[in-house]
Amino acid sequence: MEFVRLLLVFLHLLGMGVLVGTFLVQLKSAEVSKGWLHGAGLQLVTGLALMSLAPLTDAEYNHVKLGIKLMVLVVIGGLAVGFTAKRTNPKWLTPTLGGLVVLNVGLAVFWT
């Protein structure tokens, strides 16, 4: 069971890496990259899997923190879905998505 948990944590961190990498790529692109959707989806699936495994691994999670992180992730996904089909995006979109990713990482690290 520990291997499964560690694999999910690895994939969850990989999803965060995809979001950060997509932000860096997005700085030079006019179109919204689908990497936002892939990274957010990977984070969502692995985060929910980690939460559902909590009773089996005797892990305790702060549900308020995870709820706020989920809301931030839904906003990232919603903005990405909303602007993916458009050829150009507003100037505020890329810094906003990047800021939301940084906020989510900050919540994960500093809120214990």
N, CA, C and O atoms as a MOPAC input file, in Angstrom:
PM7 MOZYME 1SCF
protein

 N      0.82100 1    -1.19400 1     0.00000 1
 C      0.00000 1     0.00000 1     0.00000 1
 C      0.86500 1     1.25800 1     0.00000 1
 O      0.50400 1     2.27800 1    -0.58800 1
 N      2.00800 1     1.16700 1     0.66700 1
 C      2.89900 1     2.32500 1     0.72600 1
 C      3.42700 1     2.68400 1    -0.65800 1
 O      3.58400 1     3.86200 1    -0.98300 1
 N      3.70400 1     1.65700 1    -1.47800 1
 C      4.17200 1     1.93200 1    -2.83800 1
 C      3.11200 1     2.68000 1    -3.63700 1
 O      3.43600 1     3.60400 1    -4.38300 1
 N      1.85800 1     2.29300 1    -3.48900 1
 C      0.76800 1     2.95800 1    -4.21100 1
 C      0.65600 1     4.41000 1    -3.77500 1
 O      0.48900 1     5.30400 1    -4.60500 1
 N      0.74900 1     4.64200 1    -2.46700 1
 C      0.68400 1     6.01100 1    -1.95800 1
 C      1.83300 1     6.85500 1    -2.50700 1
 O      1.62600 1     7.98800 1    -2.94300 1
 N      3.04100 1     6.29900 1    -2.48200 1
 C      4.19800 1     7.03500 1    -2.99000 1
 C      4.08700 1     7.27800 1    -4.49500 1
 O      4.49400 1     8.33100 1    -4.98400 1
 N      3.53900 1     6.31100 1    -5.23000 1
 C      3.33200 1     6.49700 1    -6.66700 1
 C      2.33500 1     7.62700 1    -6.92000 1
 O      2.53000 1     8.44000 1    -7.82400 1
 N      1.27400 1     7.67700 1    -6.12700 1
 C      0.29400 1     8.75500 1    -6.27600 1
 C      0.89700 1    10.11100 1    -5.91700 1
 O      0.62400 1    11.10600 1    -6.58900 1
 N      1.70400 1    10.15900 1    -4.87800 1
 C      2.37600 1    11.41500 1    -4.52000 1
 C      3.30700 1    11.84300 1    -5.64700 1
 O      3.36000 1    13.02200 1    -5.99600 1
 N      4.04400 1    10.89000 1    -6.21800 1
 C      4.93700 1    11.17800 1    -7.33800 1
 C      4.15700 1    11.76200 1    -8.51400 1
 O      4.55500 1    12.77900 1    -9.08100 1
 N      3.04900 1    11.12100 1    -8.87900 1
 C      2.23900 1    11.61000 1    -9.99500 1
 C      1.60400 1    12.96200 1    -9.67900 1
 O      1.45700 1    13.80200 1   -10.56700 1
 N      1.23200 1    13.17200 1    -8.42700 1
 C      0.65200 1    14.44700 1    -8.01500 1
 C      1.68400 1    15.56800 1    -8.17900 1
 O      1.36200 1    16.64700 1    -8.67800 1
 N      2.91400 1    15.30900 1    -7.75900 1
 C      3.97900 1    16.29600 1    -7.92700 1
 C      4.32500 1    16.49300 1    -9.39900 1
 O      4.67500 1    17.59800 1    -9.81300 1
 N      4.22900 1    15.44500 1   -10.17600 1
 C      4.44800 1    15.56200 1   -11.61400 1
 C      3.38700 1    16.46500 1   -12.24000 1
 O      3.69500 1    17.25200 1   -13.13600 1
 N      2.14400 1    16.35800 1   -11.77700 1
 C      1.08400 1    17.24500 1   -12.25200 1
 C      1.38300 1    18.69400 1   -11.92500 1
 O      1.12200 1    19.58300 1   -12.73500 1
 N      1.93500 1    18.93900 1   -10.73200 1
 C      2.32900 1    20.30000 1   -10.37800 1
 C      3.43400 1    20.78800 1   -11.30600 1
 O      3.43600 1    21.94400 1   -11.72900 1
 N      4.37100 1    19.90100 1   -11.61800 1
 C      5.44000 1    20.25400 1   -12.54400 1
 C      4.91200 1    20.59300 1   -13.93000 1
 O      5.41900 1    21.50000 1   -14.58900 1
 N      3.89500 1    19.86500 1   -14.37000 1
 C      3.27300 1    20.15800 1   -15.66300 1
 C      2.65000 1    21.55000 1   -15.63400 1
 O      2.77100 1    22.30200 1   -16.60100 1
 N      1.99000 1    21.89700 1   -14.54500 1
 C      1.36300 1    23.21700 1   -14.43800 1
 C      2.41600 1    24.32900 1   -14.44200 1
 O      2.23300 1    25.35100 1   -15.10300 1
 N      3.50100 1    24.13700 1   -13.71700 1
 C      4.56600 1    25.15400 1   -13.69200 1
 C      5.22000 1    25.26000 1   -15.06700 1
 O      5.46900 1    26.36300 1   -15.55400 1
 N      5.49800 1    24.11500 1   -15.69200 1
 C      6.08800 1    24.12200 1   -17.02300 1
 C      5.17300 1    24.76200 1   -18.05100 1
 O      5.63800 1    25.48800 1   -18.93000 1
 N      3.87800 1    24.50100 1   -17.95100 1
 C      2.91400 1    25.10800 1   -18.86500 1
 C      2.88300 1    26.61000 1   -18.68100 1
 O      2.76300 1    27.35200 1   -19.65600 1
 N      2.99100 1    27.07000 1   -17.44700 1
 C      3.05300 1    28.50900 1   -17.20100 1
 C      4.24900 1    29.12800 1   -17.90800 1
 O      4.12600 1    30.17600 1   -18.54200 1
 N      5.40100 1    28.48600 1   -17.80300 1
 C      6.60200 1    29.02200 1   -18.44700 1
 C      6.47500 1    29.02900 1   -19.96900 1
 O      6.93100 1    29.96400 1   -20.62600 1
 N      5.86000 1    27.99600 1   -20.52500 1
 C      5.62800 1    27.94800 1   -21.97700 1
 C      4.60500 1    29.00300 1   -22.38100 1
 O      4.73100 1    29.63200 1   -23.43200 1
 N      3.60600 1    29.18900 1   -21.54900 1
 C      2.51200 1    30.11200 1   -21.84200 1
 C      2.98600 1    31.55500 1   -21.90100 1
 O      2.33600 1    32.38800 1   -22.53300 1
 N      4.08500 1    31.86200 1   -21.26800 1
 C      4.59500 1    33.23800 1   -21.28100 1
 C      4.92500 1    33.71600 1   -22.68900 1
 O      4.89200 1    34.91800 1   -22.95600 1
 N      5.24200 1    32.79600 1   -23.58900 1
 C      5.62500 1    33.16800 1   -24.95000 1
 C      4.56600 1    32.82500 1   -25.99200 1
 O      4.78700 1    33.05700 1   -27.18000 1
 N      3.44200 1    32.29000 1   -25.58700 1
 C      2.42500 1    31.83600 1   -26.53500 1
 C      1.16500 1    32.69100 1   -26.43000 1
 O      0.82100 1    33.17600 1   -25.35200 1
 N      0.48800 1    32.86700 1   -27.55100 1
 C     -0.75200 1    33.63600 1   -27.55400 1
 C     -1.94700 1    32.75100 1   -27.24100 1
 O     -2.96500 1    33.24400 1   -26.75500 1
 N     -1.84700 1    31.46000 1   -27.50700 1
 C     -2.95300 1    30.53000 1   -27.26800 1
 C     -2.77200 1    29.83700 1   -25.92600 1
 O     -1.65000 1    29.62400 1   -25.46500 1
 N     -3.89200 1    29.49000 1   -25.30900 1
 C     -3.84900 1    28.77100 1   -24.03800 1
 C     -3.48400 1    27.32100 1   -24.32100 1
 O     -4.13300 1    26.66000 1   -25.13200 1
 N     -2.45600 1    26.83300 1   -23.65900 1
 C     -1.98400 1    25.46800 1   -23.86200 1
 C     -2.89800 1    24.46400 1   -23.16700 1
 O     -3.46300 1    24.75000 1   -22.11100 1
 N     -3.03300 1    23.30200 1   -23.76300 1
 C     -3.82800 1    22.24100 1   -23.13700 1
 C     -3.09500 1    21.61100 1   -21.96400 1
 O     -3.66300 1    20.79300 1   -21.24000 1
 N     -1.83100 1    21.98900 1   -21.77400 1
 C     -1.07600 1    21.51400 1   -20.61800 1
 C     -1.73400 1    21.89500 1   -19.30400 1
 O     -1.60100 1    21.18600 1   -18.30700 1
 N     -2.45200 1    23.03200 1   -19.30300 1
 C     -3.18500 1    23.42700 1   -18.08700 1
 C     -4.20000 1    22.36200 1   -17.72300 1
 O     -4.34800 1    22.00300 1   -16.55500 1
 N     -4.90100 1    21.85800 1   -18.73400 1
 C     -5.93000 1    20.84500 1   -18.47800 1
 C     -5.30800 1    19.52100 1   -18.05200 1
 O     -5.81900 1    18.85800 1   -17.15000 1
 N     -4.20800 1    19.13400 1   -18.69400 1
 C     -3.56400 1    17.87100 1   -18.35300 1
 C     -2.98200 1    17.90700 1   -16.94500 1
 O     -3.14900 1    16.96000 1   -16.17600 1
 N     -2.30000 1    18.99600 1   -16.60800 1
 C     -1.72000 1    19.11900 1   -15.27100 1
 C     -2.78800 1    19.17900 1   -14.18800 1
 O     -2.66900 1    18.52400 1   -13.15300 1
 N     -3.83700 1    19.97100 1   -14.43300 1
 C     -4.91400 1    20.08400 1   -13.44800 1
 C     -5.65000 1    18.75600 1   -13.30400 1
 O     -6.01800 1    18.36200 1   -12.19700 1
 N     -5.86200 1    18.07400 1   -14.41400 1
 C     -6.53700 1    16.77400 1   -14.35000 1
 C     -5.72500 1    15.75000 1   -13.58500 1
 O     -6.26900 1    14.99200 1   -12.78300 1
 N     -4.42000 1    15.72500 1   -13.83200 1
 C     -3.55400 1    14.78500 1   -13.11400 1
 C     -3.54000 1    15.09600 1   -11.62700 1
 O     -3.58500 1    14.18300 1   -10.80100 1
 N     -3.48000 1    16.36700 1   -11.28000 1
 C     -3.50400 1    16.74200 1    -9.87100 1
 C     -4.83700 1    16.36800 1    -9.22700 1
 O     -4.87000 1    15.88900 1    -8.09300 1
 N     -5.93100 1    16.58800 1    -9.94800 1
 C     -7.25400 1    16.26500 1    -9.41100 1
 C     -7.39400 1    14.77400 1    -9.15000 1
 O     -7.79500 1    14.37000 1    -8.05800 1
 N     -7.06900 1    13.95500 1   -10.14200 1
 C     -7.23800 1    12.51200 1   -10.00800 1
 C     -6.34300 1    11.94800 1    -8.90700 1
 O     -6.79700 1    11.15700 1    -8.08000 1
 N     -5.07800 1    12.35000 1    -8.89500 1
 C     -4.17100 1    11.80200 1    -7.88700 1
 C     -4.49200 1    12.33400 1    -6.48800 1
 O     -4.34400 1    11.61300 1    -5.50100 1
 N     -4.93000 1    13.58700 1    -6.40200 1
 C     -5.31400 1    14.13400 1    -5.10000 1
 C     -6.52100 1    13.41600 1    -4.51200 1
 O     -6.55300 1    13.09400 1    -3.32400 1
 N     -7.51800 1    13.16900 1    -5.36600 1
 C     -8.69800 1    12.42800 1    -4.88600 1
 C     -8.34300 1    10.99000 1    -4.52300 1
 O     -8.87600 1    10.44400 1    -3.55700 1
 N     -7.44500 1    10.37300 1    -5.29200 1
 C     -7.01500 1     9.01200 1    -4.97400 1
 C     -6.26700 1     8.96800 1    -3.64200 1
 O     -6.46200 1     8.05100 1    -2.84400 1
 N     -5.41500 1     9.95900 1    -3.40800 1
 C     -4.70000 1    10.01000 1    -2.13200 1
 C     -5.66700 1    10.17900 1    -0.96700 1
 O     -5.50100 1     9.55400 1     0.08100 1
 N     -6.67100 1    11.01800 1    -1.15100 1
 C     -7.66200 1    11.20600 1    -0.07800 1
 C     -8.45700 1     9.93200 1     0.17500 1
 O     -8.75300 1     9.60300 1     1.32400 1
 N     -8.80600 1     9.21200 1    -0.89000 1
 C     -9.61300 1     8.00500 1    -0.70700 1
 C     -8.78900 1     6.86600 1    -0.10200 1
 O     -9.35000 1     5.94400 1     0.48900 1
 N     -7.46900 1     6.92400 1    -0.24500 1
 C     -6.61100 1     5.90700 1     0.37300 1
 C     -6.27300 1     6.23200 1     1.82900 1
 O     -5.67800 1     5.40300 1     2.51800 1
 N     -6.63300 1     7.39900 1     2.29900 1
 C     -6.26400 1     7.83000 1     3.65000 1
 C     -6.67200 1     6.83000 1     4.73400 1
 O     -5.86200 1     6.53900 1     5.61400 1
 N     -7.88600 1     6.29700 1     4.70600 1
 C     -8.23000 1     5.33700 1     5.77100 1
 C     -7.37000 1     4.06700 1     5.74500 1
 O     -7.12900 1     3.46200 1     6.78900 1
 N     -6.91500 1     3.67100 1     4.57400 1
 C     -6.10300 1     2.45600 1     4.47400 1
 C     -4.66300 1     2.67300 1     4.90500 1
 O     -3.98100 1     1.73200 1     5.31100 1
 N     -4.20300 1     3.91200 1     4.81700 1
 C     -2.81100 1     4.21600 1     5.15800 1
 C     -2.68200 1     4.94300 1     6.49500 1
 O     -1.59000 1     5.38100 1     6.85800 1
 N     -3.76600 1     5.07300 1     7.21600 1
 C     -3.79000 1     5.77200 1     8.51000 1
 C     -3.30300 1     7.20300 1     8.39900 1
 O     -2.75100 1     7.74300 1     9.35800 1
 N     -3.49800 1     7.82700 1     7.24600 1
 C     -3.11200 1     9.22600 1     7.05400 1
 C     -4.28600 1    10.12000 1     7.43700 1
 O     -5.44600 1     9.77200 1     7.22000 1
 N     -3.96600 1    11.26400 1     8.00500 1
 C     -4.99500 1    12.24500 1     8.33600 1
 C     -4.74400 1    13.49100 1     7.50900 1
 O     -3.61900 1    13.98600 1     7.44300 1
 N     -5.79600 1    13.99800 1     6.87900 1
 C     -5.68500 1    15.18400 1     6.04300 1
 C     -6.59300 1    16.27400 1     6.57600 1
 O     -7.65200 1    16.00200 1     7.14200 1
 N     -6.16600 1    17.50400 1     6.38900 1
 C     -6.96200 1    18.66600 1     6.74300 1
 C     -7.96200 1    18.89500 1     5.60100 1
 O     -7.58500 1    19.34100 1     4.51700 1
 N     -9.21200 1    18.58900 1     5.85100 1
 C    -10.21700 1    18.63800 1     4.79000 1
 C    -10.53500 1    20.05600 1     4.34100 1
 O    -10.91300 1    20.26100 1     3.18800 1
 N    -10.39300 1    21.02900 1     5.21600 1
 C    -10.60500 1    22.42500 1     4.82500 1
 C     -9.51400 1    22.84100 1     3.83000 1
 O     -9.80300 1    23.44500 1     2.79700 1
 N     -8.28000 1    22.51600 1     4.15000 1
 C     -7.16100 1    22.82200 1     3.26200 1
 C     -7.36400 1    22.15900 1     1.90700 1
 O     -7.18600 1    22.80300 1     0.87300 1
 N     -7.73300 1    20.89200 1     1.89800 1
 C     -7.92300 1    20.17300 1     0.63800 1
 C     -9.10700 1    20.72500 1    -0.14500 1
 O     -9.08400 1    20.73700 1    -1.37500 1
 N    -10.13600 1    21.18000 1     0.55200 1
 C    -11.27200 1    21.80100 1    -0.13200 1
 C    -10.88000 1    23.10400 1    -0.81200 1
 O    -11.31600 1    23.38000 1    -1.92900 1
 N    -10.06400 1    23.90300 1    -0.14400 1
 C     -9.60600 1    25.16000 1    -0.74500 1
 C     -8.68400 1    24.87500 1    -1.92100 1
 O     -8.78300 1    25.53300 1    -2.95700 1
 N     -7.78300 1    23.89700 1    -1.77500 1
 C     -6.91200 1    23.52300 1    -2.88300 1
 C     -7.73700 1    23.01200 1    -4.07100 1
 O     -7.41000 1    23.29800 1    -5.22300 1
 N     -8.78500 1    22.27100 1    -3.79700 1
 C     -9.66200 1    21.78400 1    -4.86900 1
 C    -10.34600 1    22.94300 1    -5.57900 1
 O    -10.45600 1    22.94100 1    -6.80600 1
 N    -10.80600 1    23.93300 1    -4.82100 1
 C    -11.44800 1    25.09700 1    -5.44900 1
 C    -10.47100 1    25.85000 1    -6.34100 1
 O    -10.83300 1    26.26700 1    -7.44100 1
 N     -9.23900 1    26.02800 1    -5.88000 1
 C     -8.22600 1    26.70700 1    -6.70200 1
 C     -7.97700 1    25.91000 1    -7.98000 1
 O     -7.85400 1    26.48600 1    -9.06100 1
 N     -7.90300 1    24.59500 1    -7.85700 1
 C     -7.67900 1    23.74300 1    -9.02000 1
 C     -8.85300 1    23.80400 1    -9.99500 1
 O     -8.65100 1    23.78700 1   -11.20900 1
 N    -10.06200 1    23.87400 1    -9.47700 1
 C    -11.24100 1    23.99500 1   -10.33800 1
 C    -11.22800 1    25.33200 1   -11.07800 1
 O    -11.61800 1    25.39500 1   -12.24400 1
 N    -10.78700 1    26.39600 1   -10.41800 1
 C    -10.67500 1    27.70000 1   -11.08700 1
 C     -9.63300 1    27.63700 1   -12.20200 1
 O     -9.85800 1    28.16300 1   -13.29200 1
 N     -8.49300 1    26.99500 1   -11.93200 1
 C     -7.46700 1    26.83300 1   -12.96600 1
 C     -8.04600 1    26.07700 1   -14.15800 1
 O     -7.89400 1    26.50500 1   -15.30200 1
 N     -8.70400 1    24.96600 1   -13.89200 1
 C     -9.31100 1    24.18300 1   -14.96900 1
 C    -10.39800 1    24.94000 1   -15.69900 1
 O    -10.49400 1    24.86300 1   -16.92400 1
 N    -11.21300 1    25.66800 1   -14.96600 1
 C    -12.28800 1    26.44200 1   -15.59000 1
 C    -11.76300 1    27.53600 1   -16.49800 1
 O    -12.26900 1    27.72900 1   -17.60300 1
 N    -10.74800 1    28.25100 1   -16.03600 1
 C    -10.14500 1    29.27600 1   -16.88400 1
 C     -9.49400 1    28.66000 1   -18.12000 1
 O     -9.59100 1    29.20400 1   -19.22000 1
 N     -8.83100 1    27.52400 1   -17.92700 1
 C     -8.19000 1    26.86500 1   -19.06500 1
 C     -9.22700 1    26.38500 1   -20.07800 1
 O     -9.04200 1    26.56500 1   -21.28200 1
 N    -10.29600 1    25.79000 1   -19.61200 1
 C    -11.35900 1    25.33000 1   -20.52000 1
 C    -12.00300 1    26.51900 1   -21.21500 1
 O    -12.27500 1    26.47000 1   -22.41500 1
 N    -12.24500 1    27.57200 1   -20.47200 1
 C    -12.91000 1    28.74200 1   -21.03300 1
 C    -12.12300 1    29.44500 1   -22.11900 1
 O    -12.70700 1    30.03700 1   -23.02600 1
 N    -10.80100 1    29.38700 1   -22.03500 1
 C     -9.98300 1    30.12900 1   -22.99600 1
 C     -9.20000 1    29.23400 1   -23.95600 1
 O     -8.48300 1    29.75000 1   -24.81300 1
 N     -9.31500 1    27.92000 1   -23.84100 1
 C     -8.57200 1    27.01900 1   -24.73200 1
 C     -9.03600 1    27.14600 1   -26.17300 1
 O     -8.21800 1    27.09500 1   -27.09200 1
 N    -10.31200 1    27.30600 1   -26.38000 1
 C    -10.85500 1    27.34700 1   -27.74500 1
 C    -10.56600 1    28.66900 1   -28.45600 1
 O    -10.69200 1    28.75200 1   -29.67800 1
 N    -10.18800 1    29.68200 1   -27.72000 1
 C     -9.93800 1    31.00100 1   -28.32300 1
 C     -8.51800 1    31.09500 1   -28.85700 1
 O     -7.60100 1    30.47500 1   -28.31800 1
 N     -8.34000 1    31.86700 1   -29.91000 1
 C     -7.01500 1    32.02700 1   -30.52900 1
 C     -6.08600 1    32.89600 1   -29.69700 1
 O     -4.88300 1    32.63800 1   -29.63900 1
 N     -6.62000 1    33.90900 1   -29.06200 1
 C     -5.80600 1    34.77100 1   -28.21000 1
 C     -6.43100 1    34.81000 1   -26.82400 1
 O     -7.61900 1    34.54100 1   -26.65000 1
 N     -5.61900 1    35.14500 1   -25.86000 1
 C     -6.13200 1    35.22900 1   -24.50200 1
 C     -5.86800 1    36.61800 1   -23.94200 1
 O     -4.98300 1    37.32300 1   -24.42600 1
 N     -6.63000 1    37.01900 1   -22.92200 1
 C     -6.37500 1    38.32000 1   -22.30500 1
 C     -5.02700 1    38.32800 1   -21.58700 1
 O     -4.52100 1    37.28200 1   -21.18000 1
 N     -4.46200 1    39.50400 1   -21.44200 1
 C     -3.12900 1    39.62900 1   -20.82900 1
 C     -3.10900 1    39.17900 1   -19.37200 1
 O     -2.06300 1    38.77300 1   -18.86400 1
 N     -4.23900 1    39.24600 1   -18.70500 1
 C     -4.28300 1    38.87500 1   -17.29900 1
 C     -4.32200 1    37.36600 1   -17.08300 1
 O     -4.08100 1    36.90500 1   -15.96800 1
 N     -4.61900 1    36.58900 1   -18.11900 1
 C     -4.86200 1    35.15600 1   -17.93200 1
 C     -3.60500 1    34.39400 1   -17.49400 1
 O     -3.65200 1    33.64100 1   -16.52200 1
 N     -2.50600 1    34.57900 1   -18.18700 1
 C     -1.29800 1    33.81400 1   -17.85900 1
 C     -0.78200 1    34.12300 1   -16.45200 1
 O     -0.49200 1    33.19000 1   -15.70300 1
 N     -0.65700 1    35.40400 1   -16.06200 1
 C     -0.21200 1    35.65300 1   -14.68100 1
 C     -1.21600 1    35.13600 1   -13.63600 1
 O     -0.81700 1    34.71600 1   -12.54900 1
 N     -2.49700 1    35.16700 1   -13.96000 1
 C     -3.49800 1    34.67700 1   -13.02300 1
 C     -3.35900 1    33.17200 1   -12.83200 1
 O     -3.36400 1    32.68400 1   -11.70100 1
 N     -3.23600 1    32.43500 1   -13.93600 1
 C     -3.07000 1    30.98700 1   -13.83200 1
 C     -1.77900 1    30.64600 1   -13.09300 1
 O     -1.76800 1    29.75300 1   -12.24600 1
 N     -0.69700 1    31.34700 1   -13.40600 1
 C      0.56200 1    31.12000 1   -12.70100 1
 C      0.45100 1    31.41900 1   -11.21600 1
 O      0.97300 1    30.67700 1   -10.38300 1
 N     -0.23200 1    32.51300 1   -10.88800 1
 C     -0.43500 1    32.86000 1    -9.47800 1
 C     -1.26300 1    31.83000 1    -8.73800 1
 O     -0.99900 1    31.53200 1    -7.57300 1
 N     -2.26900 1    31.28300 1    -9.41600 1
 C     -3.09100 1    30.24800 1    -8.79300 1
 C     -2.29100 1    28.97200 1    -8.54200 1
 O     -2.48600 1    28.30300 1    -7.52800 1
 N     -1.39500 1    28.63800 1    -9.46200 1
 C     -0.53600 1    27.46900 1    -9.26100 1
 C      0.37600 1    27.70500 1    -8.06000 1
 O      0.53600 1    26.82300 1    -7.21700 1
 N      0.96800 1    28.88300 1    -7.98100 1
 C      1.84200 1    29.20600 1    -6.85200 1
 C      1.04600 1    29.19900 1    -5.54700 1
 O      1.53800 1    28.72300 1    -4.52300 1
 N     -0.17100 1    29.71900 1    -5.57800 1
 C     -1.03000 1    29.69000 1    -4.39100 1
 C     -1.28400 1    28.26100 1    -3.93900 1
 O     -1.20700 1    27.96300 1    -2.74800 1
 N     -1.58800 1    27.37500 1    -4.88600 1
 C     -1.86600 1    25.98800 1    -4.52900 1
 C     -0.62800 1    25.30000 1    -3.94400 1
 O     -0.73300 1    24.54100 1    -2.98100 1
 N      0.52300 1    25.56300 1    -4.52000 1
 C      1.75800 1    24.98100 1    -3.97800 1
 C      2.03200 1    25.54900 1    -2.58900 1
 O      2.42800 1    24.81400 1    -1.68500 1
 N      1.82700 1    26.83600 1    -2.41800 1
 C      2.01800 1    27.45400 1    -1.10700 1
 C      1.08200 1    26.88200 1    -0.06000 1
 O      1.49200 1    26.63900 1     1.07500 1
 N     -0.16200 1    26.66700 1    -0.43000 1
 C     -1.10200 1    26.04200 1     0.50500 1
 C     -0.64000 1    24.64200 1     0.89500 1
 O     -0.72100 1    24.25200 1     2.06000 1
 N     -0.16000 1    23.89900 1    -0.08400 1
 C      0.28600 1    22.52900 1     0.18800 1
 C      1.48900 1    22.50600 1     1.13300 1
 O      1.58100 1    21.65000 1     2.01300 1
 N      2.39300 1    23.44000 1     0.94400 1
 C      3.63600 1    23.41300 1     1.70900 1
 C      3.48800 1    24.05000 1     3.09100 1
 O      3.93900 1    23.48500 1     4.08800 1
 N      2.85800 1    25.22300 1     3.14900 1
 C      2.89700 1    25.99400 1     4.38800 1
 C      1.69400 1    25.80200 1     5.31300 1
 O      1.77400 1    26.13700 1     6.49400 1
 N      0.58900 1    25.27300 1     4.80300 1
 C     -0.58100 1    25.04300 1     5.66600 1
 C     -0.51300 1    23.61300 1     6.17300 1
 O     -0.74900 1    22.66700 1     5.42200 1
 N     -0.19400 1    23.46200 1     7.44000 1
 C     -0.04600 1    22.11500 1     8.00600 1
 C     -1.24600 1    21.69300 1     8.78800 1
 O     -1.27400 1    20.58600 1     9.32600 1

